[in-house]
């Protein structure tokens, strides 16, 4: 790599880390190119030599968040009995814990909207889809006769339902719940859903 | 009522309706006092003689949305067999339909944040809480031995889970689903949750 490219790679990494700190503290709404440029010591305009636009920057931060979520779910998978039902409950509770501990970065994953008309890049879609394997695998063990498509639908529904409970449970708004109570509720509901689906 | 008060009441109503149309079209982010003032024919500053602030205006629009949601859920309740399980499924599907048909106004209910430090007014909290009766009542029939507190927790979890499925299902993003498929999924998952909870 040439010196110039090395230098660019280094600044790009610093920019993404600065954006991650900024989102982690003040959420997506507080992300300002000018502040990031100052923090890493480049001119305002130079930011767009490092990333294509704010969409790419936000997605790169999201990519780091998803990698840490992936690691947390992988730990939860093996952190208890091998039964697919219990694994699904552990995964759901781990998702809740991750969201609580990374509140702003986790919110940013869902609040970010691409500039109108711009599709989400392929690499970002695959990273997001890849996380579904944590739910898909135990469901496939639990329901060996269901088609991959059916399992995909169930995985998506389970995820969305747990996401809703975490989202509203962590809101400091209408129905804020102490985290321990929220974890218990999520475990109870996921258990009920899985029992009910197994008929 | 004096002429001046009548006039104020009329402008206030017009302001709320203009804000509702604006949110319904362009979402909460597109709501601009200046546009509303022009639309109803008052000076910019006069808006804050009609409502306290943007929080109140947004909550008043939300109040109208909640009233229509309440009516839609009431229709769904009596629109089929009296069984509490089937009622819960109908309520969930009706919630999905309402969200799909009132996408921006429904989103605004959840996206609105009060100015930091300002609590949500009592009247708005009660209106929101009042809607839980649609879920609470069939759950109370289904689980007659559970305490009101336990039923409240279950009602909240069921609502949050369905909300999550509707939210991510209607997103034009990662996991957009055709509405008919979404309705089927929600019905299946709610049925499974209720079966599982009934053990």
Interface residues (C-beta under 8 A of the other chain):
Chain A: X120 X125 X128 X129 X153 X156 X157 X158 X159 X160 X161 X162 X163 X164 X165 X167 X168 X169 X173 X174 X175 X177 X181 X185 X186 X188 X189 X191 X192 X193 X194 X195 X196 X197 X199
Chain B: X113 X120 X125 X128 X129 X153 X156 X157 X158 X159 X160 X161 X162 X163 X164 X165 X167 X168 X169 X173 X174 X175 X177 X181 X185 X186 X188 X189 X191 X192 X193 X194 X195 X196 X197 X199
